[in-house]
Every structure is written in C-alpha cells, then in structure tokens.
Amino acid sequence: MSLWTEGWEAQATEKEEPKPERTEVVAKLRRDWLLTADEAARHPLLLDVRSPEEFQGQVHPRCCPRGGRIPGSRNAPLDLFLEPQGLLERLSLEPGQEVGVYCHSGARSAVAFFVLRSLGVKARNYLGSMHEWLQEGLPTEP
C-alpha cells in the first residue's frame, strides 16, 4: 500500500511556509474546440447531453424562460458518457468524426466533450448551451 505522500515526503514534512515563485501564464483559446450559437444552429450533428426530460422540454431550470432543445439536435444523456466502453457504437460515431455537444450551461457537455475527444472524436462544445440559447430568444423544438 502506498501513502499519499509517496514521492512528496520532503514537501509533506516541511515546516517552512511555501514561497511560490511567479511563472509566466500562457493561455491559448482552442477555437476549434468551441461552438458559437450560430455554429450550433447549423451543426449537422449536435448532441444534447441533458436528461430526456430536459431534452423533451418537460423540465427546465428556473433561470430559463422555457424548456426545449436546439432544433435538429439528438439526445445523448450524460450517463452514456460515464461508460466509455462501446460509447461510439451506441452513438453511431466514428473516430475522426466531428460532433457538437451542449447542455444547459456547458458543464455537462464539457464532460462529454473530453470523453469524446479521448475516443478520437472531434468534439466541439457549445459553452453557452441552452442558457445562452434561450436568453437570446433563439428557436427551440419542444
């Protein structure tokens, strides 16, 4: 059994207060990983990773004026992505294929995005998701 401190013994037993050193922060926006509302509206394969009830417009968060889904999207509840074995077959996807994902606010779809990317799918996340879509008054399907 290994201890949590394995490899970190010196730092774990230090009595002195750590003195962080400033480093240069580099952040790069990966535009090819993201979708805008306009791109989501035109995307040929858009997966809604919300629950079936959200997808069908039966329930929606209080922050949104109504429920519904982006027209033309398919429902692929987040639970599917928690078992990556056989996921591509279940979703009829192939490595190298591009797919857009969205949810309510971009958090659940971020999980789906990274799972799909790890399986070789060129996933793109619509970060604004339904929250932005509805606030902009864009059309929905029930």
Contacts in CASP RR format, 6 or more apart in sequence:
PFRMAT RR
TARGET T0000
AUTHOR 0000-0000-0000
METHOD contacts of the structure
MODEL  1
MSLWTEGWEAQATEKEEPKPERTEVVAKLRRDWLLTADEAARHPLLLDVR
SPEEFQGQVHPRCCPRGGRIPGSRNAPLDLFLEPQGLLERLSLEPGQEVG
VYCHSGARSAVAFFVLRSLGVKARNYLGSMHEWLQEGLPTEP
5 12 0 8 1.000
5 13 0 8 1.000
32 124 0 8 1.000
33 113 0 8 1.000
33 123 0 8 1.000
33 124 0 8 1.000
33 125 0 8 1.000
34 124 0 8 1.000
34 125 0 8 1.000
34 126 0 8 1.000
34 127 0 8 1.000
35 43 0 8 1.000
35 100 0 8 1.000
35 102 0 8 1.000
35 124 0 8 1.000
35 125 0 8 1.000
35 126 0 8 1.000
35 127 0 8 1.000
36 126 0 8 1.000
37 126 0 8 1.000
37 128 0 8 1.000
37 132 0 8 1.000
37 133 0 8 1.000
37 136 0 8 1.000
37 138 0 8 1.000
39 124 0 8 1.000
39 126 0 8 1.000
40 46 0 8 1.000
40 70 0 8 1.000
40 100 0 8 1.000
40 102 0 8 1.000
40 126 0 8 1.000
40 133 0 8 1.000
41 70 0 8 1.000
41 71 0 8 1.000
41 138 0 8 1.000
43 100 0 8 1.000
43 124 0 8 1.000
45 74 0 8 1.000
45 97 0 8 1.000
45 98 0 8 1.000
45 99 0 8 1.000
45 100 0 8 1.000
46 70 0 8 1.000
46 72 0 8 1.000
46 73 0 8 1.000
46 74 0 8 1.000
46 99 0 8 1.000
46 100 0 8 1.000
46 101 0 8 1.000
46 102 0 8 1.000
46 126 0 8 1.000
47 73 0 8 1.000
47 74 0 8 1.000
47 75 0 8 1.000
47 76 0 8 1.000
47 91 0 8 1.000
47 99 0 8 1.000
47 100 0 8 1.000
47 101 0 8 1.000
47 102 0 8 1.000
47 112 0 8 1.000
48 54 0 8 1.000
48 55 0 8 1.000
48 69 0 8 1.000
48 70 0 8 1.000
48 73 0 8 1.000
48 74 0 8 1.000
48 75 0 8 1.000
48 76 0 8 1.000
48 102 0 8 1.000
48 103 0 8 1.000
49 76 0 8 1.000
49 77 0 8 1.000
49 78 0 8 1.000
49 81 0 8 1.000
49 101 0 8 1.000
49 102 0 8 1.000
49 103 0 8 1.000
49 108 0 8 1.000
49 109 0 8 1.000
49 111 0 8 1.000
49 112 0 8 1.000
50 75 0 8 1.000
50 77 0 8 1.000
50 78 0 8 1.000
50 103 0 8 1.000
50 104 0 8 1.000
50 108 0 8 1.000
50 130 0 8 1.000
51 59 0 8 1.000
51 77 0 8 1.000
52 75 0 8 1.000
52 77 0 8 1.000
53 59 0 8 1.000
54 60 0 8 1.000
54 67 0 8 1.000
54 68 0 8 1.000
54 69 0 8 1.000
54 104 0 8 1.000
54 130 0 8 1.000
55 68 0 8 1.000
55 69 0 8 1.000
55 73 0 8 1.000
55 75 0 8 1.000
55 77 0 8 1.000
56 68 0 8 1.000
56 69 0 8 1.000
56 142 0 8 1.000
57 66 0 8 1.000
57 67 0 8 1.000
57 68 0 8 1.000
57 69 0 8 1.000
57 142 0 8 1.000
59 67 0 8 1.000
60 66 0 8 1.000
60 67 0 8 1.000
60 68 0 8 1.000
60 130 0 8 1.000
61 104 0 8 1.000
61 131 0 8 1.000
63 131 0 8 1.000
64 104 0 8 1.000
64 130 0 8 1.000
64 131 0 8 1.000
64 134 0 8 1.000
64 135 0 8 1.000
65 134 0 8 1.000
66 134 0 8 1.000
66 140 0 8 1.000
67 130 0 8 1.000
67 134 0 8 1.000
67 140 0 8 1.000
68 130 0 8 1.000
68 140 0 8 1.000
68 141 0 8 1.000
68 142 0 8 1.000
69 75 0 8 1.000
69 130 0 8 1.000
69 140 0 8 1.000
69 141 0 8 1.000
70 102 0 8 1.000
70 130 0 8 1.000
70 133 0 8 1.000
70 138 0 8 1.000
70 140 0 8 1.000
70 141 0 8 1.000
71 139 0 8 1.000
71 140 0 8 1.000
71 141 0 8 1.000
72 141 0 8 1.000
73 102 0 8 1.000
73 141 0 8 1.000
76 91 0 8 1.000
76 101 0 8 1.000
76 112 0 8 1.000
78 103 0 8 1.000
78 108 0 8 1.000
78 111 0 8 1.000
78 112 0 8 1.000
80 87 0 8 1.000
80 90 0 8 1.000
80 91 0 8 1.000
81 87 0 8 1.000
81 111 0 8 1.000
81 112 0 8 1.000
81 115 0 8 1.000
81 116 0 8 1.000
84 115 0 8 1.000
84 118 0 8 1.000
84 119 0 8 1.000
87 93 0 8 1.000
87 115 0 8 1.000
87 116 0 8 1.000
87 119 0 8 1.000
88 94 0 8 1.000
88 95 0 8 1.000
88 119 0 8 1.000
88 121 0 8 1.000
93 99 0 8 1.000
93 116 0 8 1.000
93 121 0 8 1.000
94 121 0 8 1.000
95 119 0 8 1.000
95 120 0 8 1.000
95 121 0 8 1.000
96 120 0 8 1.000
96 121 0 8 1.000
96 122 0 8 1.000
97 121 0 8 1.000
97 122 0 8 1.000
98 121 0 8 1.000
98 122 0 8 1.000
98 123 0 8 1.000
98 124 0 8 1.000
99 116 0 8 1.000
99 121 0 8 1.000
99 122 0 8 1.000
99 123 0 8 1.000
99 124 0 8 1.000
100 123 0 8 1.000
100 124 0 8 1.000
100 125 0 8 1.000
100 126 0 8 1.000
101 109 0 8 1.000
101 112 0 8 1.000
101 113 0 8 1.000
101 116 0 8 1.000
101 123 0 8 1.000
101 124 0 8 1.000
101 125 0 8 1.000
101 126 0 8 1.000
102 109 0 8 1.000
102 125 0 8 1.000
102 126 0 8 1.000
102 128 0 8 1.000
102 129 0 8 1.000
102 130 0 8 1.000
102 133 0 8 1.000
103 109 0 8 1.000
103 112 0 8 1.000
103 129 0 8 1.000
103 130 0 8 1.000
104 129 0 8 1.000
104 130 0 8 1.000
104 131 0 8 1.000
105 128 0 8 1.000
105 129 0 8 1.000
105 130 0 8 1.000
105 131 0 8 1.000
106 125 0 8 1.000
106 126 0 8 1.000
106 127 0 8 1.000
106 128 0 8 1.000
106 129 0 8 1.000
109 125 0 8 1.000
109 126 0 8 1.000
109 127 0 8 1.000
109 129 0 8 1.000
110 125 0 8 1.000
112 123 0 8 1.000
113 123 0 8 1.000
113 124 0 8 1.000
113 125 0 8 1.000
114 123 0 8 1.000
116 123 0 8 1.000
117 123 0 8 1.000
133 140 0 8 1.000
134 140 0 8 1.000
END
